[in-house]
Amino acid sequence: MGFLSDFQAKHPGVELTLIDGTAEKLNELLRNGWLDLAILAQPQPFPDTFQTAPLYRERFCVAFPVGHEFQAREMIKMDDAAKKPQLRE
C-alpha cells in the first residue's frame, strides 16, 4: 500500500496499525479505548460519545441498459428498484 509507506515516511514517529472489522466491532474497539480512531461507514447515527467528521461523500447510482424504463425518469425510488431483478452474491 503506497499511501501507508508515504505516510510513515512523512510521519516516522507515528505508529499506524490497520484493523479490519465490521462497524459494530470498530465501534466497540473505540468505546473500549483500543483504537484512537476508525474509518468506517455506518448507516445509523453514531453514539453521542464519539465525535465524527465526514471524509467524503459517496455517490451511489443504479445502472441499467439503454432503453430501460428507468431511463426516462429524473429520479428512481428505492421501492421501484427493489421490484426489479438484481444480481446478488
Secondary structure, DSSP 8 states (H G I E B T S, - for coil): -HHHHHHHHH-TT---------HHHHHHHHHTTS-S------SS---TT----------------TT-GGGG-S---HHHHHTS-----
